[in-house]
Amino acid sequence: MLQTARAAARAQAPRRATGRPGCSPWEIRSTGERAGFTGLSVPTFLPEVLPAVEVGWRLGRSHWGQGLATEAAAAAVRFGFRERGLERIVSIAQVGNDASERIMTKLGMHPVRDTVNPSCGRRVRVFQLSSDRYAATARCWQ
């Protein structure tokens, strides 16, 4: 199922702290300290998956293993489906990044392809979650 260009445009509309179109980062805080960020963006670095909106996250190493990325990414996914009306959300990680793949799996995503990031030549794995599957499983991880 391909996401419509209209839904992708709705996700691109806001410009947040980065000033880049298609990026809606949210800061993640743990006990008042900035732990990292999560958000939705259009993965223009990987044209073969477009049109698409990606959920991504980055955390400082001292905040790994606490469930923060999963919780924050789940909120971003919920926002994408419920507030932006997206038909699918993807997530992309370097092959071998098992921690990120575990988060993607916890979000209900499944792998759809392995490919190469043309900007750096690294192998990446693309996961996706459709709005239908989200609706069927969302109550399990809200």
C-alpha positions in Angstrom: 0.0 0.0 0.0 1.5 3.3 -1.0 1.0 6.5 0.9 -0.7 9.2 -1.1 1.2 12.4 -2.0 -1.5 14.4 -0.3 -0.9 12.7 3.1 2.8 13.2 2.7 2.3 16.9 2.0 0.3 17.1 5.2 3.2 15.7 7.2 5.6 18.0 5.4 3.7 21.2 6.2 5.2 22.1 9.6 8.7 23.6 9.9 10.0 23.1 13.4 13.3 23.7 15.2 15.4 22.5 12.3 13.7 24.7 9.7 13.7 21.8 7.3 10.4 20.9 5.5 9.0 17.6 6.5 10.7 17.4 9.9 8.7 17.6 13.1 11.1 16.8 15.9 10.1 16.4 19.5 12.6 16.7 22.3 12.8 13.7 24.6 13.5 14.5 28.2 14.4 12.2 31.1 14.4 13.6 34.6 14.6 17.1 33.2 17.7 16.4 31.0 17.6 16.4 27.3 17.9 12.8 26.2 17.4 13.1 22.4 14.6 13.6 19.9 12.0 11.8 17.9 9.9 12.9 15.0 8.4 12.4 11.5 10.2 13.4 8.3 10.2 12.7 4.6 13.2 10.4 3.9 14.4 12.2 0.8 17.8 10.5 1.2 16.2 7.2 0.1 14.1 8.1 -3.0 13.1 4.5 -3.7 10.7 4.5 -0.6 9.0 7.8 -1.6 6.3 8.9 -1.2 6.7 8.1 2.5 7.0 9.6 6.0 9.6 8.2 8.3 9.6 8.0 12.1 13.1 8.4 13.5 14.8 8.9 16.9 18.2 9.7 18.3 19.2 9.3 22.0 22.3 10.0 23.9 24.1 6.8 24.8 23.4 7.3 28.6 19.7 7.1 27.8 19.7 3.9 25.9 17.9 0.8 27.2 15.3 2.7 29.2 12.4 2.5 26.8 12.5 6.2 26.0 12.9 5.8 22.2 10.1 3.3 22.0 7.7 5.5 24.0 8.6 8.6 22.1 8.4 6.9 18.7 5.0 5.4 19.6 3.8 8.9 20.3 5.1 10.1 16.9 3.5 7.2 15.1 0.2 7.9 16.9 0.4 11.6 15.8 1.2 10.6 12.2 -1.8 8.3 11.9 -4.4 10.1 14.0 -3.5 13.8 13.5 -1.9 13.7 10.0 -4.0 10.9 8.4 -1.0 9.1 7.0 -1.6 5.8 5.3 1.8 4.3 6.2 4.9 5.2 8.2 8.3 3.8 7.5 11.5 3.6 9.6 15.0 3.1 8.3 18.0 1.8 10.1 21.5 0.6 9.2 21.6 -3.2 8.9 23.0 -4.5 12.1 21.4 -1.8 14.3 19.5 -4.4 16.3 18.3 -2.0 19.0 16.5 0.2 16.4 15.0 -2.8 14.7 13.7 -4.0 18.1 12.0 -0.6 18.5 10.5 -0.8 15.0 9.1 -4.3 15.8 7.6 -3.1 19.1 5.9 -0.4 17.1 4.2 -3.1 15.0 6.4 -2.5 12.0 7.7 -5.2 9.7 10.7 -5.3 7.4 9.9 -4.7 3.7 13.3 -4.3 2.1 17.0 -4.1 2.4 18.8 -1.6 0.2 21.7 0.8 0.1 21.6 4.4 1.3 22.9 6.2 -1.9 24.3 9.2 0.1 26.8 7.0 2.1 26.8 3.6 0.6 25.7 1.8 3.8 23.2 -1.0 3.8 19.9 -0.1 5.4 16.7 -2.0 6.3 13.3 -0.4 5.7 10.4 -1.3 8.0 6.8 -0.1 7.6 3.5 0.1 9.4 0.2 0.7 7.5 -2.6 2.7 9.0 -4.8 -0.5 8.9 -2.3 -2.5 10.9 -1.9 0.4 13.3 -5.6 0.6 13.9 -5.8 -3.2 14.5 -2.9 -3.2 17.0 -2.7 0.3 18.5 -4.6 -0.5 21.6 -1.8 -3.0 22.5 0.9 -0.3 22.9 -0.9 3.0 23.8 
